[in-house]
Amino acid sequence: MESSNSPLQKKLLPRHISLMAMGGAIGTGIFKGSAETVTLAGPGVIFTYMFAGILLLVVMGAIAEMAIAYPDTNMKGFVRLAFGKRVSFVTGWLYCFMWLSVCVIEVIVAGSFFQYWFPYIPLWVLSLGCAVLIIGINMMNVKNYGEFEFWFAGIKIAMIMVFIVLGASILFGITPSNQSNYLQNFTEHGGFFPNGSMSIISALLIVMFSYGGSELIGLTITEAKDAERILPKVIKSFIWRIVLFYTLPILIICGLIPWNEISDQSSPFVQVLSMSGLQGAAHIMNFILITAVLSAANSGIYGCTRMLHSLALGGEAPKTFSYVSKNGVPSYSLMLSAIVLIVGSMITYGAQDQVFTILMAVPGFVVSLIWISICLSQLKLRKSYPKEPSFKLWGFPYVTASTAVVLIIICIMFVLNEQNRTSIIACLLVLAILVGVSIIKFKRVDAQKADSGEKRIM
């Protein structure tokens, strides 16, 4: 092992960064979580995705601006500069908690997709196999990892595009199918807002989870070549791609299948192709779904290991987690992530029906907290930038402040949502523990510094 002073390798290219972030954001949230959002709000859920996309645009713009003003500083670093080590400690560990929860969700879902072909193999066995594969990929050096994830994520993005084209051709009668007049599904069965217009708000929890992972770009800064120049361009192209890759498939799904007939037992993507009489295509899509969720888990482990590494360098985690192997991988950070991922995938042995539901609310709640911290950091730091950034988020401070207020309201909604009470209690418990540890830890550190200062004076 090299010492903790060894830097991470700056080998990520713009295409790596963009696809890694998309790999983290396009996963279970769209491929399986979309069934739940459509059930909650019907076809009108499209507005929920668009609204969340606007919030994401502001958050990502804030990241780009601060990354240019503070080169070689990642997302947690912005929070530390703005609010100090206690807040960055809580934010960093909460982010790790979120990504580990996401990764467990992704490997469980990947296992459930494999059961489409292997229904007699226990879910926990398939999930465990997926976990081992993801761990192996993350042992590569960052350039090879970035290249692998580029193609990993690229497959699902290409197939989403194929799905959009194929679905649209079926929807508008260009491709023949066993049904006709699909467009009536947007207006029948209760209309475009079958559960009322306010139902689009109730779907925000899952949509926030879906878009979570986009901020992963804020962690790639320390391993990116020429991050100051490329980041604004990457983020601008990234935002509209994410929104389109969510909204267009949702519209097609709601057009081809009545919203109240979408099953939560399998992906709506597979259901669309199966109900259209394209059974062979459904098998292909199932393969793509597996690739998609494994790609999201892959990005998640990257995010967790790099955040642990950053925490260790800042004295906010055990120094062991800052150790980097010769190929540039934070080995002990990866080891901890691997243990959690393997244990999490095996939990399905006794509670496969409950695990997904319980963990689903965790990322949505934590993502809202992380996005709030990013917005507040930009509000605090803008006046004290060491240099004028070449890119600035428009409408400051009103746009950033408004986004922070909306995210705070969403966060409160998560806490008050009775359907996710168990998940939210777990999140609040973790948050309380982290706050308590940060107070005790840094109070002791401050006392030690004060004592050493007095001794030097004497």
Order of alpha helices (4+ residues) and beta strands (2+ residues): alpha-alpha-alpha-alpha-alpha-alpha-alpha-alpha-alpha-alpha-alpha-alpha-alpha-alpha-alpha-alpha-alpha-alpha
